[in-house]
């Protein structure tokens, strides 16, 4: 029995293999993908200088120290906050943190690289051999290495003046380079990997992972080969800054390489760029034109020693990882995996992460009811107004009170939705109960359900008669009359009960 | 603001050294007057200190003697400048040097060659100063050595990557200390080769050298290679413990065979030997030692120093600061490589370009293992050689293997240079190999990061013999100790200095 459960039946294995090797878009071809991700480290200061990291839209060349501009006589001083965030990432990726790692200089001339070299970890990265599990795949994606390095400055070409402007705000910002083994097999897996990595980096506070803003960028290696043959020659597509661009670039690249190979031409190893307007890749340089970066151990920074105590301390202070949160949401709150993923994808707002908001709301409340109000009602309203959870003006106590008002029957569900809409439209410090009273939504205030029901039966004699003769559906019409008269304030469930009781009482009489 | 003369300081000169204005070419910039009043309570009150022009100052340009930085002024003061000012020192000005510290003769400078101010007393009486023979002050810190030798300032800061403090100190007849790597902050020192660069101190006497060193010898968080307070204190204590608290009679001096090669001129050999003999009379024990990796040190040094130099020089691109040679009309703006080449070809001197090419080659993927990594291995062997012979070092238990009967030595003494200052007409520095060979005695201590002090030796008694001129030109002896043993090294230096009295 045990043996059976450990070894999947041949049939299942065959199906898995077919799925792995067969893609109707390119039948007979296997696609091999590896990704290098550059994530800007979410530290206050840069990797080797004390200038602040810059946000979007900051004026250019504001956060620049003489070191960032590579002035003579400046020296790098390693920011330990960046090391700590690298350690968190290494732990989250289940990788082997190296007791000793070091920095190297990678040389090339470019105007966005003031020193003429980038400080990176070429020979001895901070962590090796990690794993990341991604959705819809049984085996984990192997992480080859994680390294710390400097970001470059940003050059912006102005077509009017035909000049390049250099903004040194980004120069020297810490980056985490996360390199996979060539384990990914489809554009969808590549997208799944990047999304999973992004969620993890956000959860542990290592990076805001904003691809549009460039704080998460990917270089993707793609090769194809006939099923059963050795891997083909790979091409590297540089600087993809969006999940859909990654997928589009891979699809284009697979088709391009397939066309070459099908016509008897070889694929040549090269570095390619991606045009996000045409969704095509284009050649940047061939292997022969590849730069010799003249890697040299950095003579200033020496060895980073990571003690077991430091690793242990980092583990103790790790925030919950997304996959652990997901398990907790499905097991503790009995949410479906889909619902858990929705909460996880919401990110954070003024009230902390969406999950933390949910966690607090669930204290002494039914998680499903809370989920429904938070996601279907609150988020639905927000997205209808083109807003996200980050814009949510409701404190967790406000939403909680609203949920409670409905749950205890103090207001009807319909009134609850009306109240929510009103609070969102005019946010204030008033409690939902106060506002419900002002809006005359509180059910027990003045509403006499019995009176209304008697009035309804009197007003609709033929319908009442039909019901008594067994046409149960007609009840809805009478119910509708009551709801209309109460302007939606009556509790429809209660009204239905009362109507049935009154009508049956009549019939019996 | 930048003037090539030391006119305003000539009043400091003693009458027997008629050095005047432009004849030495040591100063490239005189400091603006300082507003602060002297404070007798400060340790360096009234001491005027010149700075090699590779030490960053906000109130004067820092050219590094390069066309690339001809008009460059740093936005910050080097830590050493801040420390000197806080101690009451007067910064006299900026001193000439070889471009970016690369050279042994101080002839590779946009400010022109530095002239050695030494003049033999017998010649001084008969030949006017302006007509005397012009000799090199040595390099790369030639301006620092010459300014101190000519009395233009009380002391000077230099740098030392492979001998740039000790060689000019020996040629000019002053004291030159290259401290242990990591003791004096490099923050604000224009880098040549970071793993070797040290700030050096030059002064007429050991006592004054020590006064300056004591001010600068402190941890600086802005320099990632700056040694901690604890490791400094521990190393210094270890050096004195092993040398029975600095009593001359218990001093063990190592005389390394490899530093007395057959190419060493007899007049230098004899003066160093005579000094060693006098120290022995004072009670010191002379121990012949061998440092077998020495012959490989020079090659390893030039591979490593050039590799780091090629990396450090990459920032001088004309894009962010420094010289920029604009594109000729009509050149397409896309020619990025041409833009870099144009500025760097004009802005950098021949010696710097030569070393960039050497270093670039040794870092290429094909050469890296055979050159850079091999040189790093040699560097380790050189360090191990030293560790084996010093009794204060952690490896002293290996002394037995080095044939020292279980007892190592406290310091090594050897000649500082392979020759006395050469005539400027005879050397133009273009013969690279000849100039590089002059570093053979100084680079091992740089590779190992050890303190090395060049002390002028007393004139020999051979005056009146055939080669009189050569006999009177200064000769320096180097005292090398284990890492952090500056106090012991300076104490031995004082014994050597005492021989001249």
Interface residues (C-beta under 8 A of the other chain):
Chain A: X66 X69 X70 X71 X72 X73 X74 X75 X76 X77 X78 X105 X107 X109 X110 X111 X114 X115 X116 X117 X162 X163 X166 X292 X294 X295 X296 X299 X300 X301 X302
Chain B: X55 X56 X62 X64 X69 X72 X74 X75 X76 X78 X186 X187 X188 X189 X190 X191 X193 X194 X195 X221 X222 X223 X224 X225 X307 X308 X310 X311 X313 X314 X315 X317 X319 X320 X321 X333 X336 X337 X340 X360 X363 X364 X365 X368 X372
